[in-house]
Every structure is written in C-alpha cells, then in structure tokens.
C-alpha cells in the first residue's frame, strides 16, 4: 500500500521541496530519539540537510533540469520517509502527527 504522503511530495520541486524538507527535518531532529528507534538517525538527517543545501545552490546556478531532477527525487523520497515514520510514531497523538503531514502550499 502506498502512503498518502508520497503523492503531494512527488509533485513538489525546487524551493517548495527544499522548504518542506527543511521543515520536516526540524521536526525529525526534535524527535530524534523516536526516529532513531525507527531507523532514521542523525546521520540521515544531516545528510538530507546537506542535500537540501546542494539543491538550493544548484538552483541558484541555474543548472539544467536533468542535473537537478535526480537530487529532487532523492529529496522527495527522503522527506516522504520522514513523514511516513513520523506519522507512524505519533499515530496516537494527532497534534504531533500533524507535524509530519504534508500540506499544499
């Protein structure tokens, strides 16, 4: 079964994707103990933050779409994973669960 989080994230690119990714990284870093127990550790979060910075830099240099697309896809998959895990962790807490929901911009 495909998670409902993946579809909105897959439609995001560029600045919208970086904004969402950074927002969810802050949430995941705050909840790191719970995420570590579910297979997402600090190295994953730091690596994802660096990839967000790389994508921003590539966009500022106006790289071709073919160059940016693989990185965007990687970020989409990673932020979907964070959202999926966050929603599972906080399935019994609607307030915290919302931190890992993807809302249309």
Buried (B, 14 or more C-beta within 10 A) or exposed (E): EEEEBBEBBBEBBBEEBBEBBBBBBEBBEEBEEBBEEBEBEEEBBEEBBEBBEBBBEBBEEEBEEEEBEEBBEEBBEBBBBBBBBBBEBBEEEEEBBEBBBBEEE
